[in-house]
Amino acid sequence: EAGVTQSPTHLIKTRGQQVTLRCSPISGHTSVYWYQQALGLGLQFLLWYDEGEERNRGNFPPRFSGRQFPNYSSELNVNALELEDSALYLCASSTTTGGNQPQHFGDGTRLSIL
Amino acid sequence: GEDVEQSLFLSVREGDSSVINCTYTDSSSTYLYWYKQEPGAGLQLLTYIFSNMDMKQDQRLTVLLNKKDKHLSLRIADTQTGDSAIYFCAERYNTDKLIFGTGTRLQVFP
């Protein structure tokens, strides 16, 4: 069974640009979560999508947005990139919400802002 | 509140046991997780424990939960060099998001 896949693996952008990161969940998983792992800030929750709807978002500005498609894959969009957006962006998926539905992570997209 | 704390570093000799500790603040947490992150990789789910359990064993891994003190630990028996990584504890908070600790870097030396 394929795990969570993310693309691209690495990206280099400059300040002010826009970026789109992609995530394919494990087959059968309907929930997708995005986390940011920035140096010195640890792992922080960004967004949660379930059944195509945004269910919750973390303490990030509106230039961080995303969506979930009918096949449950997801995109994370970041506009007006800033130097502090340099981080590893991790996507996770799980089956239905509630109960013990562990989140399984992909290998992430490393975003570097110059 | 949302706060999970871990010590930053742990160094052990190959073959010894490792114990990684974690404290959390949200008494309403339902599940607590341990993840492993190797260099350049994402997070690998190691094990989890439900908040009404005291202990869970899974091969070389033993999780202990002290709900009264909000303390969680992960014991790795017979630690190997391949266990060198960063270990994160995480609590499931409110509407399904995970709150992660700062991570403990485990170094195993021969």
Boltz contact constraints between the chains, C-beta under 6 A:
constraints:
  - contact:
      token1: [A, 42]
      token2: [B, 102]
      max_distance: 6.0
  - contact:
      token1: [A, 43]
      token2: [B, 100]
      max_distance: 6.0
  - contact:
      token1: [A, 45]
      token2: [B, 97]
      max_distance: 6.0
  - contact:
      token1: [A, 56]
      token2: [B, 95]
      max_distance: 6.0
  - contact:
      token1: [A, 90]
      token2: [B, 42]
      max_distance: 6.0
  - contact:
      token1: [A, 97]
      token2: [B, 96]
      max_distance: 6.0
  - contact:
      token1: [A, 100]
      token2: [B, 31]
      max_distance: 6.0
  - contact:
      token1: [A, 102]
      token2: [B, 45]
      max_distance: 6.0
  - contact:
      token1: [A, 102]
      token2: [B, 48]
      max_distance: 6.0
  - contact:
      token1: [A, 105]
      token2: [B, 42]
      max_distance: 6.0
  - contact:
      token1: [A, 105]
      token2: [B, 43]
      max_distance: 6.0
  - contact:
      token1: [A, 106]
      token2: [B, 42]
      max_distance: 6.0
  - contact:
      token1: [A, 107]
      token2: [B, 41]
      max_distance: 6.0
  - contact:
      token1: [A, 107]
      token2: [B, 42]
      max_distance: 6.0
  - contact:
      token1: [A, 108]
      token2: [B, 42]
      max_distance: 6.0
